[in-house]
Amino acid sequence: MVGYTESLTDPSYEGQILVLTYPLIGNYGVPERPASLDTRPAQFESSPIHVLALVVGYYSEDFSHFLANSSLGAWLKENGIPALFG
């Protein structure tokens, strides 16, 4: 099982709408990302987000993880990736 950061940055999902069914999405936030897309963070499959959009059943705006630097929503917004939940 992989986390949402790995799934969103997996090149095999390029251009696809990713649907996550696990009930806790967003609860551990997103680790710090380097300023350059040439550097791959350890918790990612690649530097850029490859999915076209994200759909989840439940999204937690509150995140709590010692490596978290921002929320999932903020990261998606930074990258212009639309998301739906509910």
N, CA, C and O atoms as CSV, one atom per row, in Angstrom:
chain,resi,resn,atom,element,x,y,z
A,1,MET,N,N,0.841,-1.171,0.000
A,1,MET,CA,C,0.000,0.000,0.000
A,1,MET,C,C,0.893,1.244,0.000
A,1,MET,O,O,1.885,1.301,0.726
A,2,VAL,N,N,0.542,2.220,-0.802
A,2,VAL,CA,C,1.295,3.466,-0.851
A,2,VAL,C,C,0.398,4.615,-0.427
A,2,VAL,O,O,-0.827,4.495,-0.421
A,3,GLY,N,N,1.016,5.720,-0.075
A,3,GLY,CA,C,0.264,6.896,0.321
A,3,GLY,C,C,-0.141,7.738,-0.877
A,3,GLY,O,O,0.233,7.456,-2.015
A,4,TYR,N,N,-0.914,8.779,-0.592
A,4,TYR,CA,C,-1.393,9.620,-1.690
A,4,TYR,C,C,-0.278,10.420,-2.347
A,4,TYR,O,O,-0.375,10.730,-3.534
A,5,THR,N,N,0.779,10.765,-1.617
A,5,THR,CA,C,1.877,11.497,-2.271
A,5,THR,C,C,2.550,10.634,-3.336
A,5,THR,O,O,2.886,11.122,-4.415
A,6,GLU,N,N,2.745,9.358,-3.031
A,6,GLU,CA,C,3.348,8.444,-4.003
A,6,GLU,C,C,2.427,8.241,-5.206
A,6,GLU,O,O,2.888,8.230,-6.348
A,7,SER,N,N,1.139,8.081,-4.953
A,7,SER,CA,C,0.191,7.868,-6.053
A,7,SER,C,C,0.093,9.079,-6.971
A,7,SER,O,O,0.076,8.936,-8.193
A,8,LEU,N,N,0.027,10.266,-6.385
A,8,LEU,CA,C,-0.118,11.481,-7.189
A,8,LEU,C,C,1.116,11.771,-8.040
A,8,LEU,O,O,1.007,12.376,-9.107
A,9,THR,N,N,2.273,11.346,-7.578
A,9,THR,CA,C,3.509,11.610,-8.314
A,9,THR,C,C,3.986,10.411,-9.139
A,9,THR,O,O,5.082,10.445,-9.698
A,10,ASP,N,N,3.187,9.371,-9.216
A,10,ASP,CA,C,3.538,8.178,-9.995
A,10,ASP,C,C,3.330,8.462,-11.485
A,10,ASP,O,O,2.207,8.750,-11.898
A,11,PRO,N,N,4.376,8.387,-12.293
A,11,PRO,CA,C,4.251,8.674,-13.732
A,11,PRO,C,C,3.259,7.766,-14.465
A,11,PRO,O,O,2.765,8.141,-15.528
A,12,SER,N,N,2.960,6.595,-13.929
A,12,SER,CA,C,2.012,5.702,-14.604
A,12,SER,C,C,0.580,6.235,-14.566
A,12,SER,O,O,-0.281,5.741,-15.294
A,13,TYR,N,N,0.318,7.231,-13.729
A,13,TYR,CA,C,-1.018,7.843,-13.660
A,13,TYR,C,C,-1.106,9.126,-14.493
A,13,TYR,O,O,-2.071,9.878,-14.357
A,14,GLU,N,N,-0.139,9.380,-15.331
A,14,GLU,CA,C,-0.099,10.603,-16.156
A,14,GLU,C,C,-1.415,10.827,-16.897
A,14,GLU,O,O,-1.865,9.967,-17.654
A,15,GLY,N,N,-2.029,11.993,-16.671
A,15,GLY,CA,C,-3.239,12.381,-17.393
A,15,GLY,C,C,-4.518,11.696,-16.947
A,15,GLY,O,O,-5.553,11.874,-17.589
A,16,GLN,N,N,-4.487,10.923,-15.878
A,16,GLN,CA,C,-5.671,10.208,-15.409
A,16,GLN,C,C,-6.299,10.905,-14.206
A,16,GLN,O,O,-5.629,11.646,-13.487
A,17,ILE,N,N,-7.590,10.660,-13.996
A,17,ILE,CA,C,-8.268,11.129,-12.792
A,17,ILE,C,C,-8.122,10.022,-11.762
A,17,ILE,O,O,-8.586,8.901,-11.973
A,18,LEU,N,N,-7.482,10.338,-10.657
A,18,LEU,CA,C,-7.221,9.348,-9.611
A,18,LEU,C,C,-8.349,9.385,-8.590
A,18,LEU,O,O,-8.666,10.446,-8.054
A,19,VAL,N,N,-8.958,8.230,-8.317
A,19,VAL,CA,C,-10.021,8.103,-7.322
A,19,VAL,C,C,-9.477,7.269,-6.162
A,19,VAL,O,O,-9.082,6.118,-6.342
A,20,LEU,N,N,-9.464,7.874,-4.960
A,20,LEU,CA,C,-8.978,7.179,-3.766
A,20,LEU,C,C,-10.162,6.854,-2.872
A,20,LEU,O,O,-10.961,7.735,-2.554
A,21,THR,N,N,-10.281,5.600,-2.465
A,21,THR,CA,C,-11.429,5.169,-1.667
A,21,THR,C,C,-11.124,5.018,-0.188
A,21,THR,O,O,-12.037,4.846,0.620
A,22,TYR,N,N,-9.846,5.079,0.178
A,22,TYR,CA,C,-9.494,4.970,1.596
A,22,TYR,C,C,-10.107,6.149,2.350
A,22,TYR,O,O,-10.055,7.274,1.854
A,23,PRO,N,N,-10.688,5.929,3.537
A,23,PRO,CA,C,-11.442,6.995,4.219
A,23,PRO,C,C,-10.620,8.129,4.828
A,23,PRO,O,O,-11.197,9.156,5.182
A,24,LEU,N,N,-9.321,7.993,4.965
A,24,LEU,CA,C,-8.522,9.065,5.556
A,24,LEU,C,C,-7.541,9.614,4.531
A,24,LEU,O,O,-6.431,9.100,4.390
A,25,ILE,N,N,-7.942,10.639,3.827
A,25,ILE,CA,C,-7.081,11.271,2.830
A,25,ILE,C,C,-6.784,12.691,3.296
A,25,ILE,O,O,-7.702,13.463,3.576
A,26,GLY,N,N,-5.525,13.027,3.377
A,26,GLY,CA,C,-5.112,14.359,3.790
A,26,GLY,C,C,-4.665,14.451,5.232
A,26,GLY,O,O,-4.153,15.489,5.652
A,27,ASN,N,N,-4.848,13.382,6.006
A,27,ASN,CA,C,-4.584,13.449,7.441
A,27,ASN,C,C,-3.102,13.542,7.806
A,27,ASN,O,O,-2.783,13.952,8.922
A,28,TYR,N,N,-2.194,13.179,6.910
A,28,TYR,CA,C,-0.773,13.313,7.256
A,28,TYR,C,C,-0.066,14.402,6.457
A,28,TYR,O,O,1.155,14.526,6.545
A,29,GLY,N,N,-0.803,15.193,5.681
A,29,GLY,CA,C,-0.211,16.320,4.973
A,29,GLY,C,C,0.737,15.898,3.863
A,29,GLY,O,O,0.688,14.767,3.379
A,30,VAL,N,N,1.594,16.822,3.470
A,30,VAL,CA,C,2.546,16.582,2.388
A,30,VAL,C,C,3.926,17.033,2.854
A,30,VAL,O,O,4.063,18.131,3.393
A,31,PRO,N,N,4.951,16.205,2.655
A,31,PRO,CA,C,6.301,16.595,3.058
A,31,PRO,C,C,6.815,17.788,2.254
A,31,PRO,O,O,6.244,18.170,1.232
A,32,GLU,N,N,7.895,18.354,2.740
A,32,GLU,CA,C,8.522,19.484,2.043
A,32,GLU,C,C,8.970,19.053,0.656
A,32,GLU,O,O,9.502,17.959,0.465
A,33,ARG,N,N,8.744,19.935,-0.302
A,33,ARG,CA,C,9.166,19.680,-1.675
A,33,ARG,C,C,10.301,20.621,-2.038
A,33,ARG,O,O,10.303,21.779,-1.619
A,34,PRO,N,N,11.268,20.136,-2.815
A,34,PRO,CA,C,12.345,21.026,-3.252
A,34,PRO,C,C,11.812,22.054,-4.253
A,34,PRO,O,O,10.812,21.808,-4.928
A,35,ALA,N,N,12.475,23.190,-4.346
A,35,ALA,CA,C,12.053,24.243,-5.270
A,35,ALA,C,C,12.185,23.800,-6.723
A,35,ALA,O,O,11.413,24.237,-7.577
A,36,SER,N,N,13.141,22.950,-7.003
A,36,SER,CA,C,13.384,22.492,-8.372
A,36,SER,C,C,12.682,21.165,-8.628
A,36,SER,O,O,12.709,20.268,-7.786
A,37,LEU,N,N,12.061,21.046,-9.785
A,37,LEU,CA,C,11.425,19.782,-10.164
A,37,LEU,C,C,12.451,18.736,-10.595
A,37,LEU,O,O,12.093,17.595,-10.887
A,38,ASP,N,N,13.730,19.124,-10.635
A,38,ASP,CA,C,14.791,18.189,-10.996
A,38,ASP,C,C,15.191,17.280,-9.840
A,38,ASP,O,O,15.879,16.278,-10.037
A,39,THR,N,N,14.752,17.642,-8.623
A,39,THR,CA,C,15.087,16.863,-7.435
A,39,THR,C,C,13.852,16.115,-6.949
A,39,THR,O,O,12.806,16.723,-6.723
A,40,ARG,N,N,13.966,14.810,-6.788
A,40,ARG,CA,C,12.841,13.998,-6.334
A,40,ARG,C,C,12.885,13.828,-4.820
A,40,ARG,O,O,13.870,13.321,-4.284
A,41,PRO,N,N,11.819,14.252,-4.119
A,41,PRO,CA,C,11.761,14.015,-2.675
A,41,PRO,C,C,11.704,12.518,-2.371
A,41,PRO,O,O,11.205,11.740,-3.184
A,42,ALA,N,N,12.201,12.119,-1.230
A,42,ALA,CA,C,12.266,10.699,-0.859
A,42,ALA,C,C,10.896,10.027,-0.817
A,42,ALA,O,O,10.786,8.845,-1.144
A,43,GLN,N,N,9.851,10.752,-0.423
A,43,GLN,CA,C,8.525,10.157,-0.273
A,43,GLN,C,C,7.709,10.196,-1.560
A,43,GLN,O,O,6.539,9.813,-1.547
A,44,PHE,N,N,8.283,10.642,-2.659
A,44,PHE,CA,C,7.559,10.778,-3.919
A,44,PHE,C,C,8.107,9.801,-4.954
A,44,PHE,O,O,9.249,9.354,-4.847
A,45,GLU,N,N,7.302,9.475,-5.945
A,45,GLU,CA,C,7.746,8.638,-7.060
A,45,GLU,C,C,8.502,9.478,-8.089
A,45,GLU,O,O,9.407,8.980,-8.759
A,46,SER,N,N,8.131,10.745,-8.211
A,46,SER,CA,C,8.811,11.706,-9.076
A,46,SER,C,C,8.502,13.095,-8.513
A,46,SER,O,O,7.724,13.211,-7.566
A,47,SER,N,N,9.085,14.132,-9.067
A,47,SER,CA,C,8.858,15.471,-8.518
A,47,SER,C,C,7.484,16.053,-8.850
A,47,SER,O,O,6.796,16.506,-7.935
A,48,PRO,N,N,7.051,16.064,-10.114
A,48,PRO,CA,C,5.757,16.686,-10.397
A,48,PRO,C,C,4.573,15.759,-10.106
A,48,PRO,O,O,4.718,14.538,-10.054
A,49,ILE,N,N,3.414,16.361,-9.920
A,49,ILE,CA,C,2.170,15.598,-9.834
A,49,ILE,C,C,1.796,15.204,-11.260
A,49,ILE,O,O,1.825,16.039,-12.164
A,50,HIS,N,N,1.452,13.951,-11.460
A,50,HIS,CA,C,1.148,13.470,-12.803
A,50,HIS,C,C,-0.342,13.304,-13.081
A,50,HIS,O,O,-0.737,13.232,-14.244
A,51,VAL,N,N,-1.172,13.240,-12.055
A,51,VAL,CA,C,-2.595,13.022,-12.289
A,51,VAL,C,C,-3.252,14.286,-12.839
A,51,VAL,O,O,-2.764,15.398,-12.636
A,52,LEU,N,N,-4.363,14.090,-13.537
A,52,LEU,CA,C,-5.125,15.200,-14.091
A,52,LEU,C,C,-6.025,15.820,-13.022
A,52,LEU,O,O,-6.231,17.033,-13.003
A,53,ALA,N,N,-6.564,14.969,-12.124
A,53,ALA,CA,C,-7.454,15.431,-11.049
A,53,ALA,C,C,-7.499,14.352,-9.970
A,53,ALA,O,O,-7.060,13.222,-10.183
A,54,LEU,N,N,-8.041,14.726,-8.799
A,54,LEU,CA,C,-8.153,13.800,-7.672
A,54,LEU,C,C,-9.580,13.806,-7.149
A,54,LEU,O,O,-10.186,14.867,-6.999
A,55,VAL,N,N,-10.122,12.615,-6.869
A,55,VAL,CA,C,-11.450,12.464,-6.291
A,55,VAL,C,C,-11.316,11.591,-5.047
A,55,VAL,O,O,-10.758,10.496,-5.106
A,56,VAL,N,N,-11.835,12.086,-3.912
A,56,VAL,CA,C,-11.797,11.316,-2.663
A,56,VAL,C,C,-13.164,11.379,-1.988
A,56,VAL,O,O,-13.933,12.317,-2.195
A,57,GLY,N,N,-13.447,10.372,-1.184
A,57,GLY,CA,C,-14.716,10.352,-0.458
A,57,GLY,C,C,-14.702,11.289,0.735
A,57,GLY,O,O,-15.675,12.002,0.979
A,58,TYR,N,N,-13.601,11.291,1.481
A,58,TYR,CA,C,-13.474,12.147,2.662
A,58,TYR,C,C,-12.089,12.770,2.670
A,58,TYR,O,O,-11.080,12.087,2.500
A,59,TYR,N,N,-12.062,14.091,2.872
A,59,TYR,CA,C,-10.790,14.814,2.909
A,59,TYR,C,C,-10.632,15.473,4.268
A,59,TYR,O,O,-11.541,16.154,4.742
A,60,SER,N,N,-9.494,15.274,4.889
A,60,SER,CA,C,-9.187,15.894,6.170
A,60,SER,C,C,-8.306,17.119,5.941
A,60,SER,O,O,-7.182,16.996,5.455
A,61,GLU,N,N,-8.814,18.297,6.288
A,61,GLU,CA,C,-8.023,19.519,6.152
A,61,GLU,C,C,-6.962,19.615,7.248
A,61,GLU,O,O,-5.944,20.287,7.080
A,62,ASP,N,N,-7.207,18.940,8.368
A,62,ASP,CA,C,-6.262,18.939,9.482
A,62,ASP,C,C,-5.248,17.817,9.281
A,62,ASP,O,O,-5.617,16.646,9.193
A,63,PHE,N,N,-3.972,18.181,9.210
A,63,PHE,CA,C,-2.934,17.171,9.025
A,63,PHE,C,C,-1.984,17.190,10.209
A,63,PHE,O,O,-1.769,18.221,10.845
A,64,SER,N,N,-1.423,16.019,10.487
A,64,SER,CA,C,-0.525,15.907,11.624
A,64,SER,C,C,0.512,14.822,11.354
A,64,SER,O,O,0.235,13.632,11.501
A,65,HIS,N,N,1.695,15.245,10.961
A,65,HIS,CA,C,2.801,14.332,10.736
A,65,HIS,C,C,4.081,15.140,10.884
A,65,HIS,O,O,4.141,16.287,10.440
A,66,PHE,N,N,5.086,14.572,11.487
A,66,PHE,CA,C,6.306,15.328,11.746
A,66,PHE,C,C,7.029,15.770,10.475
A,66,PHE,O,O,7.802,16.727,10.523
A,67,LEU,N,N,6.806,15.111,9.351
A,67,LEU,CA,C,7.422,15.520,8.089
A,67,LEU,C,C,6.551,16.475,7.273
A,67,LEU,O,O,7.006,17.018,6.266
A,68,ALA,N,N,5.304,16.684,7.698
A,68,ALA,CA,C,4.368,17.499,6.916
A,68,ALA,C,C,4.796,18.961,6.877
A,68,ALA,O,O,5.152,19.558,7.892
A,69,ASN,N,N,4.749,19.511,5.672
A,69,ASN,CA,C,5.081,20.909,5.459
A,69,ASN,C,C,3.856,21.710,5.030
A,69,ASN,O,O,3.805,22.923,5.233
A,70,SER,N,N,2.868,21.039,4.437
A,70,SER,CA,C,1.641,21.699,4.004
A,70,SER,C,C,0.531,20.663,3.901
A,70,SER,O,O,0.758,19.464,4.062
A,71,SER,N,N,-0.665,21.150,3.631
A,71,SER,CA,C,-1.804,20.244,3.461
A,71,SER,C,C,-1.832,19.698,2.038
A,71,SER,O,O,-1.210,20.252,1.131
A,72,LEU,N,N,-2.554,18.618,1.862
A,72,LEU,CA,C,-2.734,18.050,0.526
A,72,LEU,C,C,-3.431,19.070,-0.373
A,72,LEU,O,O,-3.042,19.251,-1.526
A,73,GLY,N,N,-4.465,19.740,0.157
A,73,GLY,CA,C,-5.190,20.734,-0.627
A,73,GLY,C,C,-4.305,21.867,-1.107
A,73,GLY,O,O,-4.427,22.308,-2.250
A,74,ALA,N,N,-3.413,22.344,-0.247
A,74,ALA,CA,C,-2.496,23.424,-0.628
A,74,ALA,C,C,-1.548,22.970,-1.736
A,74,ALA,O,O,-1.277,23.720,-2.673
A,75,TRP,N,N,-1.049,21.752,-1.626
A,75,TRP,CA,C,-0.139,21.208,-2.637
A,75,TRP,C,C,-0.834,21.078,-3.990
A,75,TRP,O,O,-0.275,21.438,-5.026
A,76,LEU,N,N,-2.071,20.555,-3.964
A,76,LEU,CA,C,-2.817,20.430,-5.213
A,76,LEU,C,C,-3.072,21.808,-5.826
A,76,LEU,O,O,-2.938,21.989,-7.036
A,77,LYS,N,N,-3.437,22.771,-4.990
A,77,LYS,CA,C,-3.696,24.131,-5.477
A,77,LYS,C,C,-2.436,24.758,-6.079
A,77,LYS,O,O,-2.506,25.410,-7.121
A,78,GLU,N,N,-1.293,24.566,-5.434
A,78,GLU,CA,C,-0.012,25.071,-5.956
A,78,GLU,C,C,0.259,24.573,-7.368
A,78,GLU,O,O,0.850,25.273,-8.191
A,79,ASN,N,N,-0.191,23.341,-7.631
A,79,ASN,CA,C,0.090,22.691,-8.904
A,79,ASN,C,C,-1.072,22.740,-9.890
A,79,ASN,O,O,-0.994,22.150,-10.967
A,80,GLY,N,N,-2.150,23.440,-9.530
A,80,GLY,CA,C,-3.292,23.575,-10.431
A,80,GLY,C,C,-4.044,22.285,-10.689
A,80,GLY,O,O,-4.607,22.092,-11.766
A,81,ILE,N,N,-4.053,21.396,-9.695
A,81,ILE,CA,C,-4.736,20.101,-9.841
A,81,ILE,C,C,-6.114,20.198,-9.164
A,81,ILE,O,O,-6.187,20.411,-7.954
A,82,PRO,N,N,-7.203,20.045,-9.929
A,82,PRO,CA,C,-8.536,20.089,-9.318
A,82,PRO,C,C,-8.804,18.830,-8.503
A,82,PRO,O,O,-8.301,17.749,-8.808
A,83,ALA,N,N,-9.610,18.999,-7.459
A,83,ALA,CA,C,-9.954,17.859,-6.596
A,83,ALA,C,C,-11.396,18.003,-6.131
A,83,ALA,O,O,-11.905,19.110,-5.958
A,84,LEU,N,N,-12.042,16.855,-5.934
A,84,LEU,CA,C,-13.404,16.791,-5.407
A,84,LEU,C,C,-13.437,15.854,-4.232
A,84,LEU,O,O,-12.721,14.853,-4.216
A,85,PHE,N,N,-14.264,16.160,-3.239
A,85,PHE,CA,C,-14.489,15.220,-2.137
A,85,PHE,C,C,-15.940,15.287,-1.723
A,85,PHE,O,O,-16.640,16.271,-1.965
A,86,GLY,N,N,-16.371,14.208,-1.090
A,86,GLY,CA,C,-17.740,14.184,-0.576
A,86,GLY,C,C,-18.546,13.027,-1.099
A,86,GLY,O,O,-19.717,12.882,-0.749
